Amino acid sequence: MNAPAYFEIQADNPQRAVAFYKGVFGWIFEKVEGLPIEYWRIQTDGIRGGLLKRPAAVPPPQSGTNAYVCSMEVKNFDDTARAIESAGGIVAMPKFAVPRTCWQGYFIDTEGNTFGIFQPDPAAK
C-alpha cells in the first residue's frame, strides 16, 4: 500500500486516445457508467489504469509537464485525505464512488502536482 498502483490518462478526445493506446500497446478499454466524468478502465499487462475526458484546459506550452496522473492505493481514504490536507495539500476532486470498485479522490500537492488516492471497496456506490 501507499505505492503507485494506478495511472490515468486525460484526453481532449477520449475515443482518439483509446484507439491510440489500443493500437500501440494492445490495452483493453471498458467504458464505466455511473461516474461524474466520462471514463474508461484500462487493462494492461501490469499496473491498472484509466482514461478520462480532460476536465480542464491543457497547460500552455513551456509551463511544465503535461503527464499522467498516478493514484496511490491506501488502506483508509478518509484518514489519508486528512493527512494530505494537514500536510498542505488541497482537494482537487472530492471523494466519490467508482461503483463496485473503490473510493477515489484527487488532490494537489504543495508543488501544484495532481495525484489521486483510492481505497478498494467492492461495496462502493
Secondary structure, DSSP 8 states (H G I E B T S, - for coil): --SEEEEEEEESSHHHHHHHHHHHH--EEEEE-SSSS-EEEEE-SSSEEEEEE-SS----TTSS----EEEEE-S-HHHHHHHHHHTT-EEEEEEEEETTTEEEEEEE-TTS-EEEEEEE-TT--
